[in-house]
Amino acid sequence: MPEPIANLPIGKILVENGFINNKQLEEALEKQKSSGGKMLGDVMLELGFVSETQLAQALSIRLKVPFVDLASAQINTEAVMKIPENVAREKTVFAYAINHNRLLVATNDPVNFYVFEDLKVATGMEIIPQISTKTAIEAAIGRFYSSQAMDNAVSDLESEQMTTQEAQQAESDARVDNAPIVKLVNMMVETAFRVNASDIHIEPFKTRTRIRYRIDGELVEQDMKVPISFHNSIITRIKILGGMNIAEKRIPLDGRFGTVIDGINLDVRVSTIPCVYGEKCVIRLLSTADEKTRKITDLGMTDYNYEMFKQIIRCPNGVMLVTGPTGSGKSTTLYATLGELSQPNVNIVTVEDPVEKKIDGVNQCQINAKAGMTFAAALRSILRQDPDIIMVGEIRDGETADIAIRAAITGHFVLSTLHTNDAASTIVRLVDMGVAPYMVASSLVGIIAQRLVKLLCKSCKEEYTLTDPADLRLVGKDKPVQICRVHQGGCKACHGSGYSGRTAIHEIIVTSNDIKELISRGATAEEIGAKATENGTRLLRDNVAEMVLAGRTTMDELVKATYTV
């Protein structure tokens, strides 16, 4: 007689449903013995054998509790508001539907009956638990409660619409301290953080204030109607937070403040600039990762490129440069590299403007141009600090380039960034800055050029046949091939964009002896690039073409990231 499903161990269910194999189960059970009482599911998550969703689906089979995918489920706002936000966060539950006066509640712990009893008392409704992942529940809580609070804050503002005379006094301190303005600014920052936006743009026009978030590199306009009469109050509130001069409106200003959202410390940078209808403000959100620094392998580097990368960072001295346009993830790659190099027996010193992430065990210095602490001045001082590895945030001029290269020649490993279009042209740029070609040749150990490309949403991407000869040439094919494209209008999982997340593509040149020789005799970027390709460098276009053929991204992204005339 078969064993009842409810009594089956979770490992057996995962094997039977093809999520893991027997060998992985044995390895996880072995690891569990030495884990100090961890649940088997948690051990398998740590080992990377299963995803949170697969584990939740296996629990769903075992406990006979339905599984719900909150990213694509129809969410009833009335149901959401039955449970207060603080209760939802504390108990990790999310009410998403009402069925005949019964409340459907997503939970990652469906056997915790005390929670459902409390919810039943609080809501006065019968509770039907549904299984979901903790990550999906927390994302849904952030998304829905924030958007509701934003709508409420805007409604509060609209209900306070003033007469023209009162509108002229909207900048007074008493007006600025009004709760709706404070609430709106707070909710704006919180919502932006929860939808993974990197920047908030607050822009004044003749009849309205437009608010846009930059998500995955694209600006997305927010569906909130903020009357222009409140624009000055919003900007003044942000200036107060950023420690800026609220009386000065004629010149660009910069400020910063710190805040904590969902337990994560945020460093918020503020920049204002005078425009025709008032001041435009851009707020940049930087997660001051007291979180862990991400590993290089998490950033999209292929196994082939990772092997080349390891050759570079094994060098005891020399210069490694990460290049690409603004916003291509150069700093993230540098931090991940420092994470790989950081050891108790190594002294790492960085010079940055600004310090974006704080890394444990690394000495980080902040540039202060007003006080005379420039990149060049800081770099000179750091050489007297007995460093093994030096990270320079950016090589901006010939002086910094010269000191960085001299530091490498005298036995230090130097990491830095430079704004160039590809790896080969970086060498020519250094020579243009005034560094002697023989010094570049003797110090440079490797260059990583990178771009960010958007990934297709797995839930709604569509397959089609690529037949255009010009496009086929771009992906290195001469016959029609099956690739994927964006589903028009997207889906709930990708918020209608058709894309979900971004990854980096890399082009890595390891400066071997033949390349050093080319640099010394002043070769062009084309000659250096050709030799690097001969030595095994995979170009940016090769990497992204591979992703297009694998159905991970689109032709549009290939063109945007790598097309040149």
C-alpha positions as CSV (number, residue, x, y, z in Angstrom):
1,M,0.0,0.0,0.0
2,P,1.5,3.4,-1.0
3,E,2.6,5.8,1.7
4,P,0.2,8.8,2.2
5,I,1.6,12.0,0.6
6,A,1.4,13.9,3.9
7,N,3.8,11.5,5.5
8,L,6.3,11.6,2.7
9,P,9.6,13.3,3.5
10,I,10.1,16.6,1.5
11,G,13.3,15.2,-0.1
12,K,11.4,12.2,-1.6
13,I,8.7,14.6,-3.0
14,L,11.4,16.8,-4.6
15,V,13.0,13.7,-6.2
16,E,9.7,12.3,-7.4
17,N,8.8,15.6,-9.1
18,G,12.2,15.9,-10.8
19,F,13.3,18.9,-8.9
20,I,16.5,17.1,-7.6
21,N,18.1,13.7,-8.1
22,N,19.0,11.0,-5.5
23,K,22.7,12.0,-5.4
24,Q,21.7,15.6,-4.5
25,L,19.3,14.4,-1.8
26,E,22.0,12.3,-0.2
27,E,24.5,15.2,-0.3
28,A,21.9,17.5,1.3
29,L,21.0,14.9,4.0
30,E,24.8,14.6,4.8
31,K,25.1,18.3,5.0
32,Q,22.0,18.6,7.2
33,K,23.7,16.3,9.9
34,S,26.4,18.9,10.5
35,S,24.1,22.0,10.1
36,G,23.0,22.2,13.7
37,G,19.3,21.3,13.3
38,K,18.5,23.1,10.0
39,M,15.5,22.1,8.0
40,L,16.3,19.9,5.0
41,G,14.6,22.4,2.7
42,D,16.8,25.3,3.9
43,V,20.0,23.2,3.4
44,M,19.0,22.4,-0.2
45,L,18.3,26.1,-0.8
46,E,21.8,27.0,0.5
47,L,23.4,24.4,-1.7
48,G,21.4,25.8,-4.7
49,F,19.8,22.4,-5.5
50,V,16.3,23.9,-5.5
51,S,14.7,27.3,-5.8
52,E,12.3,28.8,-3.2
53,T,9.4,28.2,-5.7
54,Q,10.3,24.5,-6.1
55,L,10.5,24.0,-2.4
56,A,7.1,25.8,-1.9
57,Q,5.5,23.6,-4.6
58,A,6.8,20.4,-2.9
59,L,5.4,21.6,0.4
60,S,2.1,22.3,-1.4
61,I,2.0,18.6,-2.6
62,R,3.0,17.3,0.8
63,L,0.5,19.4,2.9
64,K,-2.2,19.4,0.2
65,V,-2.3,23.2,0.5
66,P,-2.7,25.0,-2.9
67,F,0.4,26.9,-4.2
68,V,-0.1,30.5,-5.4
69,D,2.2,32.6,-7.7
70,L,1.7,36.1,-6.4
71,A,3.6,37.7,-9.3
72,S,0.8,36.5,-11.7
73,A,-2.2,36.1,-9.4
74,Q,-5.2,38.5,-9.7
75,I,-4.9,40.7,-6.6
76,N,-8.0,42.1,-4.9
77,T,-7.1,45.5,-3.2
78,E,-10.0,45.1,-0.8
79,A,-8.6,41.8,0.4
80,V,-5.1,43.3,0.8
81,M,-6.3,46.0,3.0
82,K,-8.1,43.5,5.4
83,I,-4.7,42.9,7.0
84,P,-2.7,45.9,8.3
85,E,0.7,46.3,6.7
86,N,2.6,45.9,10.1
87,V,0.7,42.6,10.7
88,A,1.4,41.3,7.2
89,R,5.1,42.1,7.5
90,E,5.4,40.6,11.1
91,K,3.7,37.4,10.2
92,T,4.8,37.2,6.5
93,V,1.3,36.8,5.2
94,F,-0.5,38.5,2.3
95,A,-4.3,38.5,1.7
96,Y,-4.9,38.6,-2.1
97,A,-8.5,37.5,-2.7
98,I,-12.0,37.1,-1.1
99,N,-14.1,34.1,-1.9
100,H,-17.6,33.9,-0.4
101,N,-16.6,35.9,2.7
102,R,-13.4,33.7,3.1
103,L,-10.0,35.4,2.9
104,L,-7.3,33.7,0.8
105,V,-4.0,34.4,2.5
106,A,-0.5,33.5,1.1
107,T,1.9,32.2,3.7
108,N,5.3,30.4,3.7
109,D,4.3,28.5,6.9
110,P,0.9,27.0,6.4
111,V,1.1,24.8,9.5
112,N,1.3,27.8,11.9
113,F,-2.4,27.7,12.9
114,Y,-1.9,30.3,15.7
115,V,-1.3,33.0,13.0
116,F,-4.5,32.1,11.1
117,E,-6.5,32.2,14.4
118,D,-5.2,35.7,15.1
119,L,-6.0,36.8,11.5
120,K,-9.5,35.3,11.8
121,V,-10.1,37.3,15.0
122,A,-8.6,40.5,13.4
123,T,-10.6,40.3,10.1
124,G,-13.8,38.6,11.2
125,M,-13.4,36.3,8.2
126,E,-12.6,32.6,7.6
127,I,-9.0,32.3,6.6
128,I,-7.9,29.9,3.7
129,P,-4.1,29.5,3.7
130,Q,-2.2,29.2,0.4
131,I,1.5,28.4,0.0
132,S,3.9,30.9,-1.5
133,T,7.6,31.8,-1.1
134,K,8.8,34.3,1.5
135,T,10.4,36.4,-1.2
136,A,7.2,36.6,-3.3
137,I,5.1,37.5,-0.2
138,E,7.6,40.3,0.9
139,A,7.7,41.7,-2.7
140,A,3.8,41.7,-2.8
141,I,3.6,43.4,0.6
142,G,6.1,46.1,-0.5
143,R,4.4,46.6,-3.9
144,F,0.7,46.8,-2.9
145,Y,0.8,48.5,0.5
146,S,3.2,51.1,-0.9
147,S,1.1,51.9,-4.0
148,Q,-2.0,52.1,-1.7
149,A,-0.1,54.5,0.6
150,M,1.1,56.6,-2.4
151,D,-2.5,56.9,-3.7
152,N,-3.7,57.9,-0.2
153,A,-0.9,60.5,0.1
154,V,-1.8,62.0,-3.3
155,S,-5.5,62.0,-2.4
156,D,-4.7,63.8,0.9
157,L,-2.8,66.4,-1.2
158,E,-5.7,66.8,-3.6
159,S,-8.2,67.2,-0.8
160,E,-6.0,70.0,0.4
161,Q,-6.1,71.8,-3.0
162,M,-5.8,75.5,-2.2
163,T,-7.0,78.8,-3.6
164,T,-4.5,80.8,-5.7
165,Q,-3.6,83.0,-2.8
166,E,-2.9,80.1,-0.5
167,A,-0.9,78.4,-3.3
168,Q,1.5,81.3,-3.3
169,Q,2.3,80.6,0.4
170,A,2.9,76.9,-0.3
171,E,6.6,77.4,0.3
172,S,6.3,78.6,3.9
173,D,7.7,76.3,6.6
174,A,4.4,75.6,8.2
175,R,3.1,74.4,4.8
176,V,6.1,72.2,4.2
177,D,5.8,70.5,7.5
178,N,2.3,69.4,6.7
179,A,1.9,65.6,7.0
180,P,0.7,64.9,3.4
181,I,3.9,66.3,1.8
182,V,6.1,64.4,4.3
183,K,4.1,61.2,3.7
184,L,4.3,61.6,-0.1
185,V,8.1,62.1,-0.2
186,N,8.6,59.1,2.2
187,M,6.3,56.9,0.2
188,M,8.0,58.0,-3.1
189,V,11.4,56.8,-1.8
190,E,10.0,53.6,-0.3
191,T,8.0,52.6,-3.4
192,A,11.0,53.3,-5.6
193,F,13.2,51.0,-3.5
194,R,10.6,48.2,-3.5
195,V,10.3,48.2,-7.3
196,N,14.1,48.2,-7.6
197,A,14.4,51.7,-9.1
198,S,17.8,53.3,-9.1
199,D,16.6,56.9,-9.5
200,I,13.5,59.1,-8.9
201,H,12.9,62.0,-11.3
202,I,10.6,64.8,-10.0
203,E,10.0,67.2,-12.9
204,P,7.9,70.4,-13.0
205,F,5.7,71.3,-16.0
206,K,3.1,74.0,-16.7
207,T,0.1,72.1,-15.2
208,R,1.6,69.1,-13.4
209,T,4.6,67.6,-11.6
210,R,5.8,64.4,-13.4
211,I,7.3,61.6,-11.3
212,R,9.4,58.9,-13.1
213,Y,11.4,55.9,-11.7
214,R,14.4,54.5,-13.5
215,I,13.8,50.7,-13.4
216,D,16.3,48.3,-15.2
217,G,17.8,51.3,-16.9
218,E,14.5,52.7,-18.4
219,L,12.5,55.6,-17.1
220,V,8.9,54.6,-16.2
221,E,6.3,57.3,-15.6
222,Q,4.3,56.8,-12.4
223,D,0.5,57.0,-12.6
224,M,0.1,59.7,-9.9
225,K,-1.4,63.1,-10.5
226,V,0.5,65.7,-8.4
227,P,-0.8,69.3,-8.8
228,I,2.0,71.7,-9.8
229,S,1.0,74.0,-6.9
230,F,2.6,71.4,-4.5
231,H,5.9,71.1,-6.5
232,N,7.8,73.7,-4.4
233,S,6.7,72.1,-1.2
234,I,7.9,68.6,-2.3
235,I,11.3,70.0,-3.4
236,T,11.6,72.0,-0.2
237,R,10.9,68.8,1.9
238,I,13.5,66.9,-0.1
239,K,16.0,69.7,0.4
240,I,15.4,69.7,4.2
241,L,16.1,65.9,4.2
242,G,19.2,66.4,2.1
243,G,20.6,69.2,4.3
244,M,20.5,71.7,1.4
245,N,19.8,75.4,1.3
246,I,16.0,75.8,0.9
247,A,16.3,79.5,0.1
248,E,18.6,79.0,-2.9
249,K,16.6,78.2,-6.1
250,R,18.8,79.7,-8.8
251,I,21.7,77.3,-8.9
252,P,22.1,73.5,-8.9
253,L,22.4,72.0,-5.5
254,D,23.6,68.6,-4.1
255,G,22.7,66.8,-0.9
256,R,22.4,63.4,0.7
257,F,20.6,61.6,3.5
258,G,20.3,58.1,4.9
259,T,17.2,56.1,5.6
260,V,16.2,52.5,6.4
261,I,13.6,50.7,4.3
262,D,12.6,47.1,5.1
263,G,15.6,46.7,7.3
264,I,18.1,47.8,4.6
265,N,20.2,50.9,5.0
266,L,19.9,53.3,2.0
267,D,22.2,56.1,1.1
268,V,20.1,58.6,-0.8
269,R,21.8,61.3,-3.1
270,V,19.8,64.4,-4.1
271,S,20.5,66.7,-7.0
272,T,18.4,69.7,-8.0
273,I,18.7,72.0,-11.1
274,P,16.6,75.1,-11.9
275,C,14.2,74.6,-14.9
276,V,11.6,76.8,-16.6
277,Y,8.7,75.9,-14.3
278,G,10.7,75.3,-11.1
279,E,13.4,73.0,-9.8
280,K,13.9,69.5,-11.2
281,C,15.1,67.0,-8.6
282,V,16.7,63.6,-9.1
283,I,17.0,61.3,-6.2
284,R,19.5,58.4,-6.5
285,L,19.1,55.3,-4.2
286,L,22.2,53.5,-3.2
287,S,21.9,50.4,-1.1
288,T,24.9,50.9,1.3
289,A,25.4,47.2,1.3
290,D,25.9,46.3,4.8
291,E,24.4,43.5,2.7
292,K,26.9,41.1,1.3
293,T,29.0,42.2,-1.7
294,R,27.9,40.2,-4.7
295,K,30.2,37.6,-6.2
296,I,31.6,38.0,-9.8
297,T,29.8,34.8,-10.8
298,D,26.4,36.3,-9.7
299,L,27.0,39.2,-12.2
300,G,26.4,37.3,-15.4
301,M,30.1,36.5,-16.2
302,T,30.3,33.4,-18.4
303,D,32.5,30.5,-17.3
304,Y,34.8,31.2,-20.2
305,N,35.2,34.9,-19.2
306,Y,35.5,34.0,-15.5
307,E,38.6,31.8,-16.3
308,M,40.2,34.9,-18.1
309,F,39.2,37.1,-15.1
310,K,40.9,34.7,-12.7
311,Q,44.1,34.9,-14.7
312,I,44.1,38.7,-14.2
313,I,43.4,38.8,-10.5
314,R,46.1,36.2,-9.8
315,C,48.8,38.8,-10.8
316,P,50.6,40.1,-7.6
317,N,51.0,43.6,-9.2
318,G,49.8,45.5,-12.2
319,V,46.7,47.5,-13.3
320,M,43.3,46.0,-14.0
321,L,40.7,48.4,-15.6
322,V,37.0,48.0,-15.9
323,T,35.5,50.1,-18.7
324,G,32.1,51.1,-20.1
325,P,29.7,54.0,-20.2
326,T,28.0,55.5,-17.1
327,G,25.5,53.1,-15.5
328,S,27.0,49.9,-17.0
329,G,27.8,48.3,-13.6
330,K,31.6,49.0,-13.4
331,S,31.5,49.9,-9.7
332,T,29.6,46.7,-8.9
333,T,32.2,44.6,-10.8
334,L,35.0,46.4,-8.9
335,Y,33.4,45.7,-5.5
336,A,32.8,42.1,-6.4
337,T,36.5,41.8,-7.4
338,L,37.5,43.3,-4.0
339,G,35.3,40.8,-2.4
340,E,37.3,38.0,-4.1
341,L,40.7,39.6,-3.2
342,S,39.9,40.6,0.4
343,Q,41.9,38.4,2.8
344,P,43.1,38.9,6.4
345,N,46.7,39.1,5.3
346,V,46.1,41.7,2.5
347,N,45.9,45.5,3.0
348,I,43.3,46.9,0.6
349,V,42.8,50.7,0.3
350,T,40.3,52.4,-1.9
351,V,39.8,56.0,-3.1
352,E,36.2,56.7,-4.2
353,D,33.9,59.5,-5.1
354,P,31.5,58.7,-3.5
355,V,32.0,55.5,-1.4
356,E,28.9,53.6,-2.7
357,K,29.2,50.3,-0.7
358,K,30.9,49.7,2.6
359,I,33.0,46.5,2.5
360,D,34.1,44.8,5.7
361,G,37.9,44.6,6.0
362,V,38.6,47.2,3.3
363,N,39.9,50.7,4.1
364,Q,37.8,53.1,2.0
365,C,38.6,56.8,1.5
366,Q,36.1,59.5,0.3
367,I,37.2,62.2,-2.1
368,N,36.7,65.8,-0.9
369,A,37.8,68.2,-3.7
370,K,37.1,71.3,-1.5
371,A,39.5,70.1,1.1
372,G,42.2,69.3,-1.5
373,M,41.5,65.5,-1.2
374,T,41.5,64.8,-5.0
375,F,42.1,61.4,-6.6
376,A,45.8,62.2,-7.3
377,A,46.5,63.6,-3.8
378,A,44.7,60.7,-2.1
379,L,46.6,58.2,-4.3
380,R,50.0,59.7,-3.4
381,S,49.2,59.4,0.4
382,I,47.9,55.9,0.0
383,L,51.2,54.8,-1.4
384,R,52.7,55.6,2.0
385,Q,50.0,53.4,3.8
386,D,51.8,50.1,2.9
387,P,48.9,48.9,0.6
388,D,48.9,45.6,-1.3
389,I,45.9,46.4,-3.4
390,I,44.6,49.9,-4.3
391,M,41.2,50.6,-5.8
392,V,40.8,54.0,-7.5
393,G,37.1,54.8,-8.2
394,E,37.8,56.4,-11.6
395,I,40.8,57.5,-13.7
396,R,39.7,61.0,-14.7
397,D,42.9,62.7,-15.8
398,G,46.6,62.1,-16.8
399,E,47.9,62.8,-13.3
400,T,45.8,60.1,-11.7
401,A,46.6,57.7,-14.6
402,D,50.3,58.3,-14.2
403,I,50.3,57.8,-10.4
404,A,48.1,54.6,-10.7
405,I,50.5,53.1,-13.3
406,R,53.6,54.0,-11.3
407,A,52.0,52.4,-8.2
408,A,51.5,49.2,-10.3
409,I,55.1,49.2,-11.5
410,T,56.4,49.6,-7.9
411,G,54.7,46.3,-6.9
412,H,51.0,47.1,-6.1
413,F,47.9,45.7,-7.7
414,V,45.7,48.6,-8.8
415,L,42.0,48.4,-9.8
416,S,40.2,51.2,-11.5
417,T,37.5,52.3,-14.0
418,L,37.6,54.3,-17.2
419,H,34.9,55.5,-19.7
420,T,35.7,53.9,-23.0
421,N,33.6,51.9,-25.5
422,D,35.5,48.7,-25.7
423,A,38.5,47.0,-24.1
424,A,41.1,47.7,-26.9
425,S,40.4,51.5,-27.1
426,T,41.1,51.7,-23.3
427,I,44.9,51.3,-24.0
428,V,44.8,54.1,-26.6
429,R,42.9,56.4,-24.1
430,L,45.7,55.9,-21.5
431,V,48.3,56.9,-24.0
432,D,46.2,59.9,-25.0
433,M,46.2,60.9,-21.3
434,G,49.9,61.3,-21.5
435,V,51.1,57.9,-20.0
436,A,54.1,56.6,-22.0
437,P,53.2,53.5,-24.1
438,Y,56.1,51.5,-22.6
439,M,54.7,52.2,-19.0
440,V,51.2,51.1,-20.1
441,A,52.7,47.9,-21.6
442,S,54.7,47.0,-18.5
443,S,51.9,47.7,-16.0
444,L,48.6,46.7,-17.6
445,V,47.5,43.1,-16.8
446,G,43.9,43.1,-18.0
447,I,40.9,45.1,-19.2
448,I,37.2,44.2,-18.7
449,A,34.8,46.1,-20.9
450,Q,31.1,45.7,-19.9
451,R,27.5,46.6,-20.6
452,L,24.2,45.8,-19.0
453,V,21.5,44.1,-21.1
454,K,17.9,43.6,-20.0
455,L,16.7,40.0,-19.7
456,L,13.4,38.8,-21.2
457,C,10.5,38.0,-18.8
458,K,10.4,34.2,-18.5
459,S,6.6,34.3,-18.0
460,C,5.6,36.0,-21.2
461,K,8.4,36.0,-23.8
462,E,7.4,34.8,-27.3
463,E,9.3,32.7,-29.8
464,Y,9.7,33.7,-33.4
465,T,11.9,33.0,-36.4
466,L,14.6,35.6,-37.3
467,T,14.8,35.9,-41.1
468,D,16.2,39.4,-41.8
469,P,19.7,38.9,-43.4
470,A,21.2,42.0,-41.6
471,D,19.9,40.7,-38.2
472,L,21.2,37.2,-38.9
473,R,24.7,38.6,-39.6
474,L,24.6,40.4,-36.2
475,V,24.1,37.0,-34.4
476,G,26.6,35.2,-36.7
477,K,24.1,33.1,-38.6
478,D,23.3,32.7,-42.3
479,K,20.1,30.7,-42.0
480,P,16.8,31.6,-40.2
481,V,16.9,30.8,-36.5
482,Q,14.4,30.6,-33.6
483,I,14.8,33.3,-31.0
484,C,12.6,35.2,-28.5
485,R,11.1,38.6,-28.4
486,V,9.0,40.8,-25.9
487,H,5.3,39.9,-25.6
488,Q,3.5,43.2,-26.5
489,G,2.1,44.7,-23.3
490,G,4.1,42.2,-21.1
491,C,2.4,40.5,-18.1
492,K,1.9,41.0,-14.4
493,A,5.3,39.4,-13.5
494,C,7.2,42.0,-15.4
495,H,4.8,45.0,-14.8
496,G,3.9,45.2,-18.5
497,S,7.5,45.8,-19.7
498,G,8.3,42.4,-21.2
499,Y,11.7,42.4,-19.4
500,S,12.7,41.3,-16.0
501,G,16.1,42.2,-14.5
502,R,19.4,42.9,-16.2
503,T,22.7,41.1,-16.5
504,A,26.2,42.1,-17.5
505,I,28.1,41.1,-20.6
506,H,31.9,41.3,-20.6
507,E,34.8,41.6,-23.1
508,I,38.1,40.7,-21.4
509,I,41.6,41.3,-22.7
510,V,44.5,39.6,-20.8
511,T,47.6,41.6,-21.8
512,S,49.9,38.8,-23.0
513,N,53.4,39.5,-24.3
514,D,52.4,39.9,-27.9
515,I,49.8,42.6,-26.9
516,K,52.4,44.3,-24.7
517,E,54.6,44.5,-27.7
518,L,51.9,46.1,-29.8
519,I,51.2,48.7,-27.0
520,S,54.9,49.6,-26.8
521,R,55.2,50.4,-30.5
522,G,52.0,52.5,-30.4
523,A,49.5,50.2,-32.2
524,T,46.0,51.3,-33.0
525,A,42.9,50.0,-31.1
526,E,41.9,47.9,-34.2
527,E,45.3,46.1,-34.2
528,I,45.2,45.4,-30.4
529,G,41.6,44.2,-30.7
530,A,42.4,41.9,-33.6
531,K,45.3,40.4,-31.7
532,A,43.2,40.0,-28.5
533,T,40.4,38.2,-30.5
534,E,43.1,35.9,-32.0
535,N,44.2,35.2,-28.3
536,G,40.7,34.2,-27.3
537,T,38.9,37.4,-26.3
538,R,35.2,37.1,-26.8
539,L,33.7,40.4,-28.0
540,L,30.7,42.1,-26.3
541,R,28.7,41.3,-29.4
542,D,29.6,37.6,-29.3
543,N,28.4,37.4,-25.7
544,V,25.1,39.1,-26.3
545,A,24.5,37.2,-29.5
546,E,24.9,34.0,-27.5
547,M,22.2,35.3,-25.1
548,V,19.9,36.2,-28.0
549,L,20.2,32.7,-29.5
550,A,19.5,31.2,-26.1
551,G,16.3,33.2,-25.8
552,R,17.5,35.2,-22.8
553,T,17.4,38.7,-24.4
554,T,16.3,40.4,-27.6
555,M,17.8,41.8,-30.8
556,D,16.9,45.3,-29.6
557,E,19.1,44.8,-26.6
558,L,21.9,43.5,-28.8
559,V,21.8,46.6,-31.0
560,K,21.5,49.0,-28.0
561,A,24.5,47.4,-26.2
562,T,26.9,46.8,-29.1
563,Y,25.9,48.5,-32.3
564,T,28.4,50.8,-33.9
565,V,28.4,52.6,-37.3
